[in-house]
Amino acid sequence: MSQAGDGKGPRGGDTRERILTAASRELALAGFAGARMESIAQLSGIKKQVIYYYFASKKELALAVLERNHALTADFWHSFASSSLSEIFQASLDTSVVNQDGVAHLVWEGREYLNPDGLDIPVGPDRKADFQRIVGVIAAEQAAGRLRSSLSPEYFGLLVVLLTTAPAALPQLTTLITDRDWRDPAFAEEWLRMINEILAALRPPE
């Protein structure tokens, strides 16, 4: 890491945080391959050479953005320990609307993951633990008799994540298929209603 000092200038601005905020926006708009340090400099109002003082490369900056995103969503993931599956779906859909840049980051991060020379999964163990919270809720629902035991908690956990991120990650398909914008509250209401109907159908037989 190339960061030096605490990044606080005479006006009290947190230089590093300004860079990360601008980089988060640029990466959401352009992806890792298309992101330009010049654009990040313009968005942040910080000279490019100063950005390189804190981050040696675009890759280092991108990893820092993803690590920051994970830290900012810690409370969201920790709340799952006391949530039902229906509540997790609701919270995840709401978060997708609020954290649209985060969904965009998942998309370009996935492309980089497939690239042999791309980024490793940042904060991998911590993020795995986050997703294991969903798996744990599924197992608890099965143990309580609210979800069929024949379902794999891990595979159903993947389905939960896909159902809550796909409309935002693939907004064009959402519009083409449903004639609605994924940010439309009416879409979210119908999507959640359908999900709850699926959950009800997956209850064990009486």
ZAMARGU-4260 file (C-alpha; in steps of 0.2 Angstrom, whole numbers, plus 5000, padded with zeros to 4 digits):
<rodrens>
0) 5000/5000/5000 | 5007/5017/4995 | 4997/5027/5008 | 5008/5039/5018 | 5001/5050/5032
5) 4983/5052/5038 | 4978/5061/5022 | 4971/5076/5032 | 4975/5093/5024 | 4975/5110/5032
10) 4956/5112/5028 | 4952/5095/5037 | 4948/5086/5022 | 4951/5067/5021 | 4961/5065/5005
15) 4961/5047/5005 | 4942/5046/5008 | 4939/5058/4994 | 4949/5048/4982 | 4940/5032/4987
20) 4923/5040/4985 | 4928/5046/4968 | 4935/5029/4963 | 4920/5020/4969 | 4909/5031/4957
25) 4921/5029/4942 | 4923/5010/4944 | 4904/5009/4945 | 4902/5019/4929 | 4916/5012/4919
30) 4922/4995/4927 | 4940/4991/4931 | 4946/4990/4913 | 4937/5007/4908 | 4941/5017/4924
35) 4953/5031/4922 | 4964/5039/4935 | 4961/5055/4926 | 4943/5054/4929 | 4945/5049/4947
40) 4956/5065/4949 | 4943/5076/4941 | 4929/5068/4952 | 4939/5070/4968 | 4947/5087/4964
45) 4963/5079/4969 | 4978/5079/4957 | 4983/5062/4949 | 5000/5063/4956 | 4993/5064/4974
50) 4982/5049/4970 | 4997/5039/4966 | 5005/5045/4982 | 4991/5035/4991 | 4989/5021/4979
55) 5003/5014/4968 | 4991/5008/4954 | 4974/5007/4948 | 4973/4989/4954 | 4978/4994/4972
60) 4965/5008/4972 | 4951/4996/4965 | 4955/4983/4979 | 4955/4997/4992 | 4937/5002/4985
65) 4931/4985/4987 | 4938/4983/5005 | 4930/5000/5009 | 4913/4994/5003 | 4914/4978/5013
70) 4918/4988/5029 | 4903/5000/5025 | 4891/4985/5024 | 4897/4976/5040 | 4881/4980/5050
75) 4870/4975/5035 | 4878/4957/5035 | 4878/4956/5054 | 4860/4959/5055 | 4856/4943/5046
80) 4860/4933/5061 | 4843/4937/5069 | 4833/4938/5052 | 4821/4927/5043 | 4823/4923/5025
85) 4809/4934/5020 | 4818/4948/5030 | 4834/4945/5021 | 4826/4946/5004 | 4818/4963/5009
90) 4834/4970/5016 | 4844/4964/5002 | 4832/4972/4989 | 4832/4988/4998 | 4851/4989/5000
95) 4852/4986/4981 | 4843/5002/4978 | 4853/5012/4990 | 4870/5005/4986 | 4869/5004/4967
100) 4887/5007/4965 | 4890/4991/4976 | 4880/4981/4964 | 4890/4988/4949 | 4906/4983/4958
105) 4900/4965/4959 | 4898/4965/4940 | 4915/4971/4935 | 4923/4961/4950 | 4916/4946/4942
110) 4923/4949/4925 | 4940/4952/4933 | 4939/4936/4943 | 4937/4927/4926 | 4952/4936/4920
115) 4968/4926/4924 | 4978/4942/4926 | 4964/4951/4935 | 4960/4954/4953 | 4959/4941/4966
120) 4944/4941/4977 | 4947/4955/4990 | 4942/4952/5008 | 4938/4934/5003 | 4938/4926/5020
125) 4927/4940/5027 | 4915/4940/5013 | 4914/4921/5013 | 4909/4923/5032 | 4896/4935/5027
130) 4887/4924/5015 | 4889/4909/5027 | 4877/4920/5038 | 4863/4917/5024 | 4868/4899/5024
135) 4865/4898/5042 | 4848/4906/5042 | 4843/4894/5028 | 4849/4879/5039 | 4839/4886/5054
140) 4824/4888/5044 | 4825/4870/5039 | 4828/4864/5057 | 4813/4874/5062 | 4802/4865/5049
145) 4799/4881/5038 | 4809/4876/5023 | 4812/4859/5015 | 4827/4849/5021 | 4830/4842/5004
150) 4837/4859/4998 | 4856/4862/5000 | 4858/4877/5011 | 4873/4883/5001 | 4865/4881/4984
155) 4849/4889/4991 | 4860/4903/4998 | 4867/4906/4981 | 4849/4908/4974 | 4845/4920/4988
160) 4860/4931/4983 | 4856/4930/4964 | 4837/4934/4967 | 4841/4950/4976 | 4855/4956/4965
165) 4851/4951/4947 | 4837/4964/4944 | 4850/4978/4948 | 4865/4969/4940 | 4855/4966/4924
170) 4844/4980/4923 | 4841/4979/4904 | 4834/4961/4906 | 4823/4967/4920 | 4815/4980/4909
175) 4814/4969/4894 | 4805/4955/4903 | 4794/4965/4916 | 4792/4982/4907 | 4798/4990/4923
180) 4813/4999/4930 | 4821/4988/4944 | 4821/5004/4955 | 4802/5006/4953 | 4794/5002/4970
185) 4781/4993/4961 | 4794/4981/4954 | 4801/4978/4971 | 4784/4975/4978 | 4779/4962/4965
190) 4797/4954/4966 | 4796/4952/4984 | 4778/4945/4984 | 4784/4932/4971 | 4799/4927/4982
195) 4788/4925/4997 | 4776/4915/4987 | 4791/4904/4982 | 4796/4902/5000 | 4778/4897/5005
200) 4778/4884/4992 | 4795/4877/4998 | 4788/4874/5016 | 4788/4855/5020 | 4771/4846/5018
205) 4760/4846/5033
</rodrens>
